Amino acid sequence: MSSGALFDYGDSLRSIGMVLVAPPHRRRGLARAVMDRCLSMAGRRPTMLIATAMGEPLYVDLGFAEVGRVARMASDSAAAGERLPSISTADVHAVLELDRMACGADRSALLRSLLARAAASAVVRRASGAIRAFGIALRQRDQLVVAPLIAPNTSDAVTLFLSLAGRCAGPVRLDVPTRQEAFLSALAALGLTQGPSAPIMLLGAGSLPGRREQIYAIASRGFG
Ligand SMILES: CC(C)(COP(=O)(O)OP(=O)(O)OC[C@H]1O[C@@H](n2cnc3c(N)ncnc32)[C@H](O)[C@@H]1OP(=O)(O)O)[C@@H](O)C(=O)NCCC(=O)NCCS
């Protein structure tokens, strides 16, 4: 009848997702009760979520503020690029560390679960061999979903996207923070179209932790 999930990314961040109330039971306070329960479990730690238009009024009422937006980019097919090496078992620690720096939070459990069911993954290395950027792609029904993409610059993000999109034929999509204007333009030039954006909302802090400028595609609207 109703659901909501709290994802624990350590002391610096928690995320709420999967808030859903079955249509016959809406407007009776169920989502508010789910949110109250999640927030009491989160304590005073910063808590983020990505809102739908239906959920936003409740989150504003609870004190959440918009700190950014994500836009969905999609295409029926995408051009292929250079085939980059995949994330190997030996790379996992470095990948988790890059993600931790970008998100300012420990998402190891989420990343390990995404890697376990990845359709494809890719890394960009420095001359020293150290990993400086990575991306993961999942297959969801007939679509390839690129999630996440963590990179130090737009050029690496585009290279990663093209490598991942080229691995699997067919439709592709990703959710891109709207602050990544150059990356959004590059994706548009590759033929992806931009859908409506959704607010990233935060409670308990003025801004999200981490080097958010390194996030080119988020892991999931549900997980943050
Ligand atoms: C968003 C959703 C979870 C709200 O569930 P709900 O149980 O109906 O919400 P509540 O009854 O607890 O309402 C809490 C408050 O949210 C706001 N609200 C809820 N539904 C609203 C609507 N359709 N229009 C405007 N405000 C709404 C109101 O402020 C409401 O308080 P009020 O009833 O005292 O005015 C539900 O509509 C839903 O499942 N939608 C589809 C999935 C979705 O978008 N989930 C949100 C993911 S971020």
The ligand as an ORCA input file, in Angstrom:
! r2SCAN-3c Opt
* xyz 0 1
  C       3.771     11.459     -3.787
  C       2.975     10.411     -3.000
  C       3.971      9.426     -2.377
  C       2.191     11.136     -1.895
  O       1.544     10.127     -1.106
  P       0.289     10.456     -0.173
  O       0.166      9.363      0.822
  O      -0.866     10.768     -1.021
  O       0.763     11.796      0.549
  P       0.173     12.326      1.910
  O      -1.271     11.955      2.006
  O       1.052     11.893      3.029
  O       0.269     13.860      1.677
  C       1.240     14.610      2.308
  C       1.259     16.001      1.723
  O       1.835     15.946      0.423
  C       1.201     16.918     -0.399
  N       0.520     16.223     -1.489
  C       0.299     14.881     -1.588
  N      -0.305     14.599     -2.751
  C      -0.454     15.779     -3.405
  C      -1.027     16.158     -4.640
  N      -1.569     15.244     -5.472
  N      -1.016     17.449     -4.990
  C      -0.486     18.375     -4.176
  N       0.047     18.089     -2.977
  C       0.073     16.805     -2.592
  C       0.261     17.679      0.463
  O       0.997     18.734      1.067
  C      -0.074     16.653      1.499
  O      -0.510     17.209      2.690
  P      -2.097     17.500      2.863
  O      -2.834     16.269      2.406
  O      -2.198     17.744      4.325
  O      -2.383     18.670      1.998
  C       1.975      9.648     -3.926
  O       1.202     10.596     -4.618
  C       2.644      8.732     -4.917
  O       2.918      7.551     -4.620
  N       2.909      9.242     -6.126
  C       3.553      8.437     -7.203
  C       5.024      8.101     -6.839
  C       5.833      9.317     -6.520
  O       5.854     10.302     -7.254
  N       6.562      9.229     -5.367
  C       7.443     10.281     -4.912
  C       8.844      9.891     -5.240
  S       9.982     11.188     -4.868
*
